[in-house]
Amino acid sequence: MQDEIYREIAGAMERGESVVLATVARTRGSTPRKTGAKMVVRRDGTFFGTIGGGCGEAEVWQEAMDAFGDGRARIVTVDLTEPTDGEDKICGGIMDVFVERLGA
């Protein structure tokens, strides 16, 4: 999957498009993905790859969309320890995700 992520980024750069790369930088406790997991977000809101899905990924996606506007890199802390609705939640950890815009 990592090679496909880098091909996606390279393709965007060749087309002169910017993307936002979200990378899980650190995890504590039980998380859906581990350090190094990546997701590429395109300007139109579509994405490639995953950092775990669900509400945490949606939070990072929103920060990625904000990064298109301001160009600032940021660390997003996704706290999966809070109770949520439903009984299918198996995670209970925290992920720090580095979000950075690449390209023009």
KAQUI-V480474 format. One record per residue. N is the residue number from 1. RES is the residue in three letters. OMEGA is omega in radians with two decimals (NA if undefined). Layout:
{{N & RES & OMEGA} {N & RES & OMEGA}}
This chain:
{{1 & MET & -3.12} {2 & GLN & 3.13} {3 & ASP & 3.13} {4 & GLU & 3.08} {5 & ILE & -3.11} {6 & TYR & 3.05} {7 & ARG & 3.10} {8 & GLU & 3.11} {9 & ILE & -3.13} {10 & ALA & 3.12} {11 & GLY & 3.11} {12 & ALA & -3.13} {13 & MET & 3.12} {14 & GLU & 3.12} {15 & ARG & -3.13} {16 & GLY & -3.12} {17 & GLU & 3.02} {18 & SER & 3.04} {19 & VAL & 3.01} {20 & VAL & 3.11} {21 & LEU & 3.06} {22 & ALA & -3.10} {23 & THR & 3.06} {24 & VAL & -3.06} {25 & ALA & -3.12} {26 & ARG & 3.07} {27 & THR & 3.03} {28 & ARG & -3.12} {29 & GLY & -3.09} {30 & SER & -3.14} {31 & THR & -3.10} {32 & PRO & 3.11} {33 & ARG & -3.09} {34 & LYS & -3.14} {35 & THR & 3.12} {36 & GLY & 3.11} {37 & ALA & -3.03} {38 & LYS & 3.04} {39 & MET & 3.08} {40 & VAL & 3.11} {41 & VAL & 3.12} {42 & ARG & -3.11} {43 & ARG & -3.13} {44 & ASP & 3.09} {45 & GLY & 3.08} {46 & THR & -3.11} {47 & PHE & -3.13} {48 & PHE & -3.09} {49 & GLY & -3.13} {50 & THR & 2.99} {51 & ILE & 3.02} {52 & GLY & 3.11} {53 & GLY & 3.05} {54 & GLY & -3.06} {55 & CYS & -3.14} {56 & GLY & 3.11} {57 & GLU & 3.11} {58 & ALA & 3.10} {59 & GLU & 3.12} {60 & VAL & 3.10} {61 & TRP & 3.14} {62 & GLN & 3.09} {63 & GLU & 3.09} {64 & ALA & 3.11} {65 & MET & 3.08} {66 & ASP & -3.13} {67 & ALA & 3.05} {68 & PHE & -3.09} {69 & GLY & -3.03} {70 & ASP & 3.09} {71 & GLY & -3.09} {72 & ARG & 2.98} {73 & ALA & -3.12} {74 & ARG & 2.99} {75 & ILE & 3.11} {76 & VAL & 3.09} {77 & THR & -3.14} {78 & VAL & -3.10} {79 & ASP & -3.12} {80 & LEU & -3.12} {81 & THR & -3.14} {82 & GLU & 3.10} {83 & PRO & 3.09} {84 & THR & 3.11} {85 & ASP & 3.10} {86 & GLY & -3.10} {87 & GLU & -3.07} {88 & ASP & -3.12} {89 & LYS & -3.09} {90 & ILE & -3.09} {91 & CYS & 3.10} {92 & GLY & -3.09} {93 & GLY & -3.12} {94 & ILE & 3.08} {95 & MET & 2.94} {96 & ASP & -3.06} {97 & VAL & 3.09} {98 & PHE & -3.08} {99 & VAL & -3.12} {100 & GLU & 3.06} {101 & ARG & 3.10} {102 & LEU & 3.10} {103 & GLY & -3.06} {104 & ALA & NA}}
